[in-house]
Amino acid sequence: MDSVYGCIPAPAARSFRPVVVRAASASPAEPAPVLPAPSRLRDPVDFRDTLRQGVRCGRASVVVHVRRVDGAPSRAGFIVSKAVGNAVNRNRVKRRLRHLAAAALPSVPFGVDVVVRALPAATTGDLPGDFRSALGTCLERLSA
């Protein structure tokens, strides 16, 4: 007789992991606002004009530049340098700023171009509070 394993196959080990059934996460009542493509600053000339001609307000984690553009829709652009952190942190800060701008721009009574420059404290500081405070101050200065 041949060896035991020669004629009879050895029992196979379980090749799958048990499936863990998880409850579906509760979706938020209202989806997060998204900044549509036409509402984004992309042209370097628009960034430059907003930085040079606009009103500037700084906080611990952001510097906001706002320029009034009558007859045009509001747009926002973001500057997040390597000083903020690695690529993961920079992209996280940009995503958070895009959501904050998408929520804030529709309530502005006139068209504006907004450039937000993130500072290194943007990864650890109060980014929403600093953004809203700086944007509010800039809009007050523009309307005065």
LUMSE-806205 format. One record per residue: x, y, z of N, C-alpha, C in turn; residue number from 1; residue in three letters. Coordinates in nm, 3 decimals. Example, Ala and Ser with C-alpha at 12.3 -4.5 7.8 and 13.67 -1.06 7.14 Angstrom:
<recs>
+---------+---------+---------+---------+---------+---------+---------+---------+---------+-----+--------+
:     npx :     npy :     npz :    capx :    capy :    capz :     cpx :     cpy :     cpz : num : residu :
+---------+---------+---------+---------+---------+---------+---------+---------+---------+-----+--------+
:   1.319 :  -0.569 :   0.780 :   1.230 :  -0.450 :   0.780 :   1.320 :  -0.330 :   0.780 :   1 :    ALA :
:   1.285 :  -0.225 :   0.708 :   1.367 :  -0.106 :   0.714 :   1.290 :   0.003 :   0.787 :   2 :    SER :
+---------+---------+---------+---------+---------+---------+---------+---------+---------+-----+--------+
</recs>
This chain:
<recs>
+---------+---------+---------+---------+---------+---------+---------+---------+---------+-----+--------+
:     npx :     npy :     npz :    capx :    capy :    capz :     cpx :     cpy :     cpz : num : residu :
+---------+---------+---------+---------+---------+---------+---------+---------+---------+-----+--------+
:   0.084 :  -0.116 :   0.000 :   0.000 :   0.000 :   0.000 :   0.089 :   0.124 :   0.000 :   1 :    MET :
:   0.051 :   0.220 :  -0.080 :   0.125 :   0.345 :  -0.087 :   0.108 :   0.424 :   0.041 :   2 :    ASP :
:   0.179 :   0.531 :   0.050 :   0.165 :   0.614 :   0.169 :   0.023 :   0.667 :   0.180 :   3 :    SER :
:  -0.010 :   0.705 :   0.295 :  -0.147 :   0.752 :   0.320 :  -0.180 :   0.870 :   0.231 :   4 :    VAL :
:  -0.085 :   0.955 :   0.211 :  -0.112 :   1.075 :   0.133 :  -0.100 :   1.047 :  -0.017 :   5 :    TYR :
:  -0.047 :   0.934 :  -0.056 :  -0.035 :   0.902 :  -0.197 :  -0.168 :   0.868 :  -0.260 :   6 :    GLY :
:  -0.255 :   0.796 :  -0.189 :  -0.382 :   0.758 :  -0.249 :  -0.500 :   0.837 :  -0.196 :   7 :    CYS :
:  -0.491 :   0.881 :  -0.075 :  -0.603 :   0.956 :  -0.018 :  -0.557 :   1.100 :  -0.001 :   8 :    ILE :
:  -0.631 :   1.192 :  -0.057 :  -0.590 :   1.331 :  -0.042 :  -0.598 :   1.376 :   0.103 :   9 :    PRO :
:  -0.502 :   1.457 :   0.139 :  -0.500 :   1.511 :   0.275 :  -0.615 :   1.610 :   0.291 :  10 :    ALA :
:  -0.670 :   1.618 :   0.410 :  -0.779 :   1.714 :   0.429 :  -0.729 :   1.856 :   0.405 :  11 :    PRO :
:  -0.805 :   1.930 :   0.330 :  -0.767 :   2.067 :   0.296 :  -0.799 :   2.160 :   0.412 :  12 :    ALA :
:  -0.712 :   2.255 :   0.430 :  -0.735 :   2.356 :   0.533 :  -0.840 :   2.454 :   0.482 :  13 :    ALA :
:  -0.907 :   2.516 :   0.575 :  -1.007 :   2.615 :   0.534 :  -0.937 :   2.730 :   0.464 :  14 :    ARG :
:  -0.982 :   2.761 :   0.345 :  -0.916 :   2.863 :   0.266 :  -0.991 :   2.995 :   0.265 :  15 :    SER :
:  -1.086 :   3.009 :   0.351 :  -1.161 :   3.134 :   0.354 :  -1.168 :   3.184 :   0.497 :  16 :    PHE :
:  -1.187 :   3.312 :   0.507 :  -1.201 :   3.373 :   0.637 :  -1.349 :   3.387 :   0.667 :  17 :    ARG :
:  -1.387 :   3.370 :   0.790 :  -1.529 :   3.389 :   0.821 :  -1.575 :   3.531 :   0.792 :  18 :    PRO :
:  -1.692 :   3.543 :   0.740 :  -1.747 :   3.674 :   0.706 :  -1.813 :   3.734 :   0.829 :  19 :    VAL :
:  -1.777 :   3.857 :   0.856 :  -1.836 :   3.928 :   0.969 :  -1.944 :   4.019 :   0.913 :  20 :    VAL :
:  -2.063 :   4.001 :   0.962 :  -2.174 :   4.083 :   0.916 :  -2.179 :   4.208 :   1.002 :  21 :    VAL :
:  -2.173 :   4.322 :   0.936 :  -2.177 :   4.450 :   1.007 :  -2.306 :   4.522 :   0.973 :  22 :    ARG :
:  -2.351 :   4.599 :   1.067 :  -2.470 :   4.680 :   1.042 :  -2.431 :   4.795 :   0.949 :  23 :    ALA :
:  -2.521 :   4.832 :   0.863 :  -2.495 :   4.944 :   0.771 :  -2.485 :   5.072 :   0.852 :  24 :    ALA :
:  -2.387 :   5.154 :   0.815 :  -2.371 :   5.280 :   0.888 :  -2.488 :   5.373 :   0.853 :  25 :    SER :
:  -2.527 :   5.447 :   0.950 :  -2.638 :   5.539 :   0.929 :  -2.591 :   5.652 :   0.839 :  26 :    ALA :
:  -2.661 :   5.674 :   0.731 :  -2.622 :   5.782 :   0.640 :  -2.671 :   5.915 :   0.698 :  27 :    SER :
:  -2.596 :   6.022 :   0.672 :  -2.640 :   6.151 :   0.725 :  -2.771 :   6.193 :   0.660 :  28 :    PRO :
:  -2.847 :   6.273 :   0.733 :  -2.977 :   6.317 :   0.683 :  -2.961 :   6.401 :   0.558 :  29 :    ALA :
:  -2.853 :   6.477 :   0.551 :  -2.829 :   6.563 :   0.436 :  -2.686 :   6.540 :   0.388 :  30 :    GLU :
:  -2.666 :   6.516 :   0.259 :  -2.530 :   6.491 :   0.212 :  -2.442 :   6.616 :   0.226 :  31 :    PRO :
:  -2.313 :   6.593 :   0.240 :  -2.219 :   6.705 :   0.254 :  -2.217 :   6.786 :   0.125 :  32 :    ALA :
:  -2.205 :   6.918 :   0.134 :  -2.203 :   7.000 :   0.014 :  -2.077 :   6.973 :  -0.068 :  33 :    PRO :
:  -2.091 :   6.982 :  -0.198 :  -1.980 :   6.960 :  -0.289 :  -1.958 :   7.087 :  -0.370 :  34 :    VAL :
:  -1.833 :   7.125 :  -0.385 :  -1.800 :   7.244 :  -0.463 :  -1.795 :   7.204 :  -0.610 :  35 :    LEU :
:  -1.892 :   7.247 :  -0.692 :  -1.894 :   7.205 :  -0.832 :  -1.777 :   7.264 :  -0.910 :  36 :    PRO :
:  -1.743 :   7.201 :  -1.020 :  -1.627 :   7.244 :  -1.100 :  -1.634 :   7.390 :  -1.145 :  37 :    ALA :
:  -1.750 :   7.444 :  -1.188 :  -1.752 :   7.585 :  -1.227 :  -1.725 :   7.681 :  -1.111 :  38 :    PRO :
:  -1.734 :   7.634 :  -0.989 :  -1.713 :   7.719 :  -0.872 :  -1.570 :   7.712 :  -0.820 :  39 :    SER :
:  -1.478 :   7.653 :  -0.899 :  -1.340 :   7.640 :  -0.855 :  -1.249 :   7.731 :  -0.937 :  40 :    ARG :
:  -1.160 :   7.799 :  -0.868 :  -1.058 :   7.878 :  -0.937 :  -0.951 :   7.782 :  -0.989 :  41 :    LEU :
:  -0.916 :   7.796 :  -1.115 :  -0.813 :   7.709 :  -1.172 :  -0.705 :   7.786 :  -1.246 :  42 :    ARG :
:  -0.738 :   7.901 :  -1.298 :  -0.645 :   7.979 :  -1.378 :  -0.547 :   8.054 :  -1.288 :  43 :    ASP :
:  -0.417 :   8.042 :  -1.312 :  -0.320 :   8.115 :  -1.229 :  -0.341 :   8.267 :  -1.229 :  44 :    PRO :
:  -0.395 :   8.320 :  -1.337 :  -0.422 :   8.464 :  -1.343 :  -0.529 :   8.503 :  -1.241 :  45 :    VAL :
:  -0.632 :   8.419 :  -1.226 :  -0.737 :   8.447 :  -1.128 :  -0.681 :   8.440 :  -0.985 :  46 :    ASP :
:  -0.594 :   8.342 :  -0.959 :  -0.530 :   8.335 :  -0.828 :  -0.449 :   8.462 :  -0.802 :  47 :    PHE :
:  -0.367 :   8.500 :  -0.898 :  -0.281 :   8.617 :  -0.882 :  -0.362 :   8.744 :  -0.860 :  48 :    ARG :
:  -0.468 :   8.764 :  -0.941 :  -0.550 :   8.884 :  -0.926 :  -0.619 :   8.887 :  -0.790 :  49 :    ASP :
:  -0.666 :   8.773 :  -0.744 :  -0.733 :   8.769 :  -0.613 :  -0.634 :   8.797 :  -0.501 :  50 :    THR :
:  -0.514 :   8.742 :  -0.511 :  -0.414 :   8.766 :  -0.407 :  -0.369 :   8.912 :  -0.406 :  51 :    LEU :
:  -0.359 :   8.975 :  -0.522 :  -0.308 :   9.112 :  -0.529 :  -0.416 :   9.217 :  -0.505 :  52 :    ARG :
:  -0.536 :   9.194 :  -0.555 :  -0.640 :   9.296 :  -0.549 :  -0.742 :   9.274 :  -0.438 :  53 :    GLN :
:  -0.742 :   9.155 :  -0.379 :  -0.844 :   9.123 :  -0.281 :  -0.810 :   9.169 :  -0.141 :  54 :    GLY :
:  -0.903 :   9.144 :  -0.052 :  -0.889 :   9.174 :   0.090 :  -0.835 :   9.048 :   0.157 :  55 :    VAL :
:  -0.742 :   9.063 :   0.251 :  -0.679 :   8.950 :   0.316 :  -0.711 :   8.947 :   0.464 :  56 :    ARG :
:  -0.742 :   8.827 :   0.514 :  -0.767 :   8.806 :   0.656 :  -0.697 :   8.677 :   0.698 :  57 :    CYS :
:  -0.620 :   8.683 :   0.803 :  -0.546 :   8.566 :   0.847 :  -0.592 :   8.516 :   0.982 :  58 :    GLY :
:  -0.583 :   8.388 :   0.999 :  -0.610 :   8.322 :   1.127 :  -0.497 :   8.222 :   1.152 :  59 :    ARG :
:  -0.506 :   8.145 :   1.257 :  -0.398 :   8.053 :   1.295 :  -0.374 :   7.945 :   1.190 :  60 :    ALA :
:  -0.479 :   7.897 :   1.124 :  -0.461 :   7.785 :   1.032 :  -0.483 :   7.822 :   0.885 :  61 :    SER :
:  -0.540 :   7.938 :   0.855 :  -0.564 :   7.977 :   0.716 :  -0.545 :   8.127 :   0.697 :  62 :    VAL :
:  -0.516 :   8.162 :   0.572 :  -0.520 :   8.302 :   0.528 :  -0.618 :   8.305 :   0.412 :  63 :    VAL :
:  -0.719 :   8.391 :   0.422 :  -0.824 :   8.399 :   0.320 :  -0.810 :   8.530 :   0.245 :  64 :    VAL :
:  -0.810 :   8.522 :   0.112 :  -0.808 :   8.639 :   0.024 :  -0.942 :   8.640 :  -0.051 :  65 :    HIS :
:  -1.012 :   8.753 :  -0.050 :  -1.142 :   8.762 :  -0.116 :  -1.142 :   8.884 :  -0.208 :  66 :    VAL :
:  -1.188 :   8.863 :  -0.331 :  -1.200 :   8.972 :  -0.429 :  -1.342 :   8.970 :  -0.482 :  67 :    ARG :
:  -1.405 :   9.086 :  -0.485 :  -1.543 :   9.095 :  -0.534 :  -1.542 :   9.094 :  -0.687 :  68 :    ARG :
:  -1.629 :   9.013 :  -0.745 :  -1.645 :   9.006 :  -0.891 :  -1.795 :   9.014 :  -0.920 :  69 :    VAL :
:  -1.843 :   9.133 :  -0.950 :  -1.985 :   9.152 :  -0.976 :  -2.023 :   9.089 :  -1.108 :  70 :    ASP :
:  -2.141 :   9.028 :  -1.111 :  -2.192 :   8.968 :  -1.234 :  -2.134 :   8.831 :  -1.264 :  71 :    GLY :
:  -2.056 :   8.773 :  -1.174 :  -1.999 :   8.641 :  -1.196 :  -2.032 :   8.554 :  -1.075 :  72 :    ALA :
:  -2.036 :   8.423 :  -1.094 :  -2.063 :   8.336 :  -0.979 :  -1.943 :   8.331 :  -0.886 :  73 :    PRO :
:  -1.968 :   8.299 :  -0.762 :  -1.860 :   8.288 :  -0.663 :  -1.776 :   8.164 :  -0.692 :  74 :    SER :
:  -1.643 :   8.180 :  -0.675 :  -1.551 :   8.070 :  -0.698 :  -1.450 :   8.065 :  -0.585 :  75 :    ARG :
:  -1.390 :   7.948 :  -0.565 :  -1.290 :   7.932 :  -0.459 :  -1.172 :   7.852 :  -0.512 :  76 :    ALA :
:  -1.054 :   7.887 :  -0.463 :  -0.932 :   7.815 :  -0.495 :  -0.852 :   7.795 :  -0.368 :  77 :    GLY :
:  -0.764 :   7.695 :  -0.369 :  -0.694 :   7.657 :  -0.247 :  -0.545 :   7.643 :  -0.273 :  78 :    PHE :
:  -0.465 :   7.690 :  -0.178 :  -0.320 :   7.676 :  -0.183 :  -0.280 :   7.601 :  -0.057 :  79 :    ILE :
:  -0.228 :   7.480 :  -0.077 :  -0.184 :   7.397 :   0.036 :  -0.042 :   7.351 :   0.004 :  80 :    VAL :
:   0.057 :   7.413 :   0.067 :   0.196 :   7.383 :   0.036 :   0.246 :   7.262 :   0.114 :  81 :    SER :
:   0.367 :   7.220 :   0.082 :   0.427 :   7.106 :   0.150 :   0.457 :   7.134 :   0.296 :  82 :    LYS :
:   0.454 :   7.260 :   0.335 :   0.475 :   7.294 :   0.475 :   0.362 :   7.241 :   0.563 :  83 :    ALA :
:   0.246 :   7.216 :   0.502 :   0.130 :   7.166 :   0.577 :   0.153 :   7.022 :   0.620 :  84 :    VAL :
:   0.226 :   6.945 :   0.541 :   0.252 :   6.805 :   0.576 :   0.270 :   6.720 :   0.453 :  85 :    GLY :
:   0.261 :   6.590 :   0.473 :   0.277 :   6.498 :   0.360 :   0.152 :   6.501 :   0.272 :  86 :    ASN :
:   0.152 :   6.423 :   0.165 :   0.043 :   6.427 :   0.067 :  -0.091 :   6.391 :   0.129 :  87 :    ALA :
:  -0.091 :   6.297 :   0.220 :  -0.217 :   6.257 :   0.284 :  -0.277 :   6.375 :   0.361 :  88 :    VAL :
:  -0.195 :   6.443 :   0.439 :  -0.244 :   6.557 :   0.517 :  -0.286 :   6.672 :   0.427 :  89 :    ASN :
:  -0.208 :   6.700 :   0.322 :  -0.243 :   6.809 :   0.231 :  -0.377 :   6.782 :   0.162 :  90 :    ARG :
:  -0.396 :   6.661 :   0.115 :  -0.522 :   6.629 :   0.048 :  -0.640 :   6.632 :   0.145 :  91 :    ASN :
:  -0.618 :   6.590 :   0.268 :  -0.725 :   6.596 :   0.369 :  -0.764 :   6.741 :   0.396 :  92 :    ARG :
:  -0.665 :   6.829 :   0.408 :  -0.693 :   6.971 :   0.431 :  -0.767 :   7.029 :   0.312 :  93 :    VAL :
:  -0.727 :   6.996 :   0.189 :  -0.797 :   7.047 :   0.070 :  -0.942 :   7.000 :   0.066 :  94 :    LYS :
:  -0.965 :   6.874 :   0.097 :  -1.104 :   6.822 :   0.099 :  -1.187 :   6.897 :   0.201 :  95 :    ARG :
:  -1.132 :   6.917 :   0.321 :  -1.207 :   6.988 :   0.425 :  -1.236 :   7.132 :   0.383 :  96 :    ARG :
:  -1.138 :   7.198 :   0.322 :  -1.158 :   7.335 :   0.277 :  -1.261 :   7.342 :   0.165 :  97 :    LEU :
:  -1.261 :   7.246 :   0.073 :  -1.361 :   7.244 :  -0.034 :  -1.501 :   7.232 :   0.023 :  98 :    ARG :
:  -1.519 :   7.146 :   0.122 :  -1.652 :   7.131 :   0.183 :  -1.694 :   7.257 :   0.258 :  99 :    HIS :
:  -1.600 :   7.319 :   0.326 :  -1.632 :   7.444 :   0.397 :  -1.670 :   7.554 :   0.299 : 100 :    LEU :
:  -1.596 :   7.565 :   0.189 :  -1.626 :   7.668 :   0.089 :  -1.759 :   7.639 :   0.019 : 101 :    ALA :
:  -1.787 :   7.513 :  -0.008 :  -1.914 :   7.478 :  -0.073 :  -2.032 :   7.515 :   0.015 : 102 :    ALA :
:  -2.016 :   7.505 :   0.145 :  -2.124 :   7.542 :   0.236 :  -2.136 :   7.693 :   0.252 : 103 :    ALA :
:  -2.025 :   7.766 :   0.241 :  -2.026 :   7.909 :   0.269 :  -2.055 :   7.995 :   0.147 : 104 :    ALA :
:  -2.012 :   7.956 :   0.029 :  -2.025 :   8.043 :  -0.089 :  -2.169 :   8.073 :  -0.130 : 105 :    LEU :
:  -2.262 :   7.980 :  -0.122 :  -2.399 :   8.014 :  -0.164 :  -2.464 :   8.123 :  -0.081 : 106 :    PRO :
:  -2.419 :   8.145 :   0.040 :  -2.482 :   8.247 :   0.125 :  -2.423 :   8.386 :   0.104 : 107 :    SER :
:  -2.320 :   8.399 :   0.021 :  -2.260 :   8.531 :  -0.006 :  -2.353 :   8.606 :  -0.101 : 108 :    VAL :
:  -2.394 :   8.730 :  -0.068 :  -2.493 :   8.801 :  -0.149 :  -2.442 :   8.853 :  -0.283 : 109 :    PRO :
:  -2.310 :   8.850 :  -0.306 :  -2.254 :   8.898 :  -0.432 :  -2.144 :   8.800 :  -0.475 : 110 :    PHE :
:  -2.104 :   8.809 :  -0.601 :  -2.002 :   8.720 :  -0.652 :  -1.864 :   8.753 :  -0.597 : 111 :    GLY :
:  -1.791 :   8.651 :  -0.554 :  -1.657 :   8.670 :  -0.502 :  -1.565 :   8.560 :  -0.553 : 112 :    VAL :
:  -1.437 :   8.593 :  -0.563 :  -1.333 :   8.493 :  -0.581 :  -1.262 :   8.481 :  -0.448 : 113 :    ASP :
:  -1.248 :   8.359 :  -0.399 :  -1.187 :   8.334 :  -0.269 :  -1.066 :   8.244 :  -0.290 : 114 :    VAL :
:  -0.953 :   8.285 :  -0.236 :  -0.834 :   8.199 :  -0.235 :  -0.801 :   8.173 :  -0.089 : 115 :    VAL :
:  -0.792 :   8.046 :  -0.053 :  -0.763 :   8.006 :   0.084 :  -0.624 :   7.942 :   0.086 : 116 :    VAL :
:  -0.534 :   8.001 :   0.164 :  -0.400 :   7.945 :   0.179 :  -0.393 :   7.878 :   0.316 : 117 :    ARG :
:  -0.367 :   7.749 :   0.315 :  -0.360 :   7.673 :   0.440 :  -0.222 :   7.688 :   0.501 : 118 :    ALA :
:  -0.218 :   7.703 :   0.631 :  -0.093 :   7.712 :   0.707 :  -0.066 :   7.578 :   0.775 : 119 :    LEU :
:   0.055 :   7.555 :   0.824 :   0.084 :   7.425 :   0.887 :  -0.010 :   7.387 :   1.001 : 120 :    PRO :
:  -0.068 :   7.484 :   1.069 :  -0.161 :   7.454 :   1.179 :  -0.295 :   7.401 :   1.129 : 121 :    ALA :
:  -0.316 :   7.397 :   0.997 :  -0.445 :   7.351 :   0.943 :  -0.471 :   7.204 :   0.972 : 122 :    ALA :
:  -0.367 :   7.125 :   0.992 :  -0.387 :   6.983 :   1.020 :  -0.429 :   6.957 :   1.164 : 123 :    THR :
:  -0.392 :   7.047 :   1.255 :  -0.421 :   7.023 :   1.397 :  -0.514 :   7.127 :   1.458 : 124 :    THR :
:  -0.528 :   7.243 :   1.397 :  -0.605 :   7.352 :   1.456 :  -0.753 :   7.343 :   1.425 : 125 :    GLY :
:  -0.822 :   7.451 :   1.457 :  -0.967 :   7.463 :   1.435 :  -0.990 :   7.517 :   1.294 : 126 :    ASP :
:  -0.979 :   7.431 :   1.194 :  -0.990 :   7.474 :   1.055 :  -1.128 :   7.532 :   1.023 : 127 :    LEU :
:  -1.239 :   7.467 :   1.059 :  -1.370 :   7.526 :   1.025 :  -1.392 :   7.662 :   1.091 : 128 :    PRO :
:  -1.357 :   7.675 :   1.216 :  -1.376 :   7.801 :   1.286 :  -1.290 :   7.912 :   1.228 : 129 :    GLY :
:  -1.164 :   7.880 :   1.200 :  -1.074 :   7.980 :   1.142 :  -1.121 :   8.022 :   1.003 : 130 :    ASP :
:  -1.166 :   7.926 :   0.922 :  -1.212 :   7.959 :   0.787 :  -1.334 :   8.051 :   0.791 : 131 :    PHE :
:  -1.433 :   8.013 :   0.872 :  -1.556 :   8.093 :   0.879 :  -1.527 :   8.234 :   0.932 : 132 :    ARG :
:  -1.442 :   8.242 :   1.034 :  -1.410 :   8.371 :   1.093 :  -1.337 :   8.461 :   0.993 : 133 :    SER :
:  -1.237 :   8.406 :   0.924 :  -1.160 :   8.485 :   0.828 :  -1.247 :   8.526 :   0.710 : 134 :    ALA :
:  -1.330 :   8.435 :   0.659 :  -1.417 :   8.467 :   0.547 :  -1.518 :   8.575 :   0.586 : 135 :    LEU :
:  -1.576 :   8.564 :   0.704 :  -1.671 :   8.664 :   0.751 :  -1.609 :   8.801 :   0.763 : 136 :    GLY :
:  -1.487 :   8.808 :   0.816 :  -1.417 :   8.935 :   0.830 :  -1.387 :   8.995 :   0.694 : 137 :    THR :
:  -1.343 :   8.913 :   0.599 :  -1.313 :   8.962 :   0.464 :  -1.439 :   9.014 :   0.396 : 138 :    CYS :
:  -1.550 :   8.943 :   0.412 :  -1.675 :   8.986 :   0.347 :  -1.725 :   9.117 :   0.409 : 139 :    LEU :
:  -1.706 :   9.134 :   0.541 :  -1.743 :   9.261 :   0.604 :  -1.661 :   9.376 :   0.547 : 140 :    GLU :
:  -1.532 :   9.354 :   0.528 :  -1.445 :   9.458 :   0.473 :  -1.483 :   9.492 :   0.329 : 141 :    ARG :
:  -1.525 :   9.391 :   0.251 :  -1.564 :   9.415 :   0.112 :  -1.693 :   9.494 :   0.102 : 142 :    LEU :
:  -1.788 :   9.463 :   0.190 :  -1.920 :   9.527 :   0.180 :  -1.918 :   9.668 :   0.242 : 143 :    SER :
:  -1.818 :   9.700 :   0.320 :  -1.811 :   9.832 :   0.382 :  -1.763 :   9.938 :   0.287 : 144 :    ALA :
+---------+---------+---------+---------+---------+---------+---------+---------+---------+-----+--------+
</recs>
